[in-house]
Amino acid sequence: MAKKEAAPAKNHPSHGVYVIEGEGDRAFWTKVGCAWSHGDGQGFNVTLSAVPLSGRLVLRVRTEKEQG
């Protein structure tokens, strides 16, 4: 009988993707997706739920609150 291998751990996103509109204390952050870092640490896979027409995209490490 073949030995059953354990299922790989679920691959959760390592970063949140946000579009930032405005500057400084008046900046407005909107979460628009998630990113997964590559196993070799040389890049990311990014999934967006919205495509921003203006502003800038920022990738931030997910907090414990987001991961829970």
Summary of the structure (lengths in Angstrom):
residues: 68
radius of gyration: 16.3
end to end distance: 38.0
largest distance: 63.3
contacts: 122
relative contact order: 0.31
helix: 10%
strand: 41%
